[in-house]
């Protein structure tokens, strides 16, 4: 959220694109936890989030794949501010959903 504010951009994360272990939905359900909340604010950050210039995402994906590194497109950036989650047609702000340093 801080980087978005400083850059004047809004991050829009697509819930359907968030990577996770295939067993996580079953585990979340058995614990009575909301899968989406776990994915966006449920614990330690273990992935690096970055942006790529428009039209260069395939190039980056191929380069990283050649190095044995998985990258995942999880959304887009537009003008504005904050961090938002798109779940189907619904878009809601999640700017302050995680740990505040």
Rosetta blueprint (number, residue, H / E / L):
1 X L
2 X H
3 X H
4 X H
5 X H
6 X H
7 X H
8 X L
9 X E
10 X E
11 X E
12 X E
13 X E
14 X E
15 X H
16 X H
17 X H
18 X L
19 X L
20 X L
21 X L
22 X L
23 X L
24 X H
25 X H
26 X H
27 X H
28 X H
29 X H
30 X H
31 X H
32 X L
33 X L
34 X L
35 X H
36 X H
37 X H
38 X H
39 X H
40 X H
41 X H
42 X L
43 X L
44 X L
45 X L
46 X L
47 X L
48 X L
49 X L
50 X L
51 X L
52 X L
53 X L
54 X L
55 X L
56 X L
57 X H
58 X H
59 X H
60 X H
61 X H
62 X H
63 X H
64 X H
65 X H
66 X H
67 X L
68 X L
69 X L
70 X L
71 X L
72 X L
73 X L
74 X L
75 X E
76 X E
77 X E
78 X E
79 X E
80 X L
81 X L
82 X L
83 X E
84 X E
85 X E
86 X E
87 X E
88 X L
89 X L
90 X E
91 X E
92 X E
93 X E
94 X L
95 X L
96 X L
97 X L
98 X L
99 X L
100 X L
101 X L
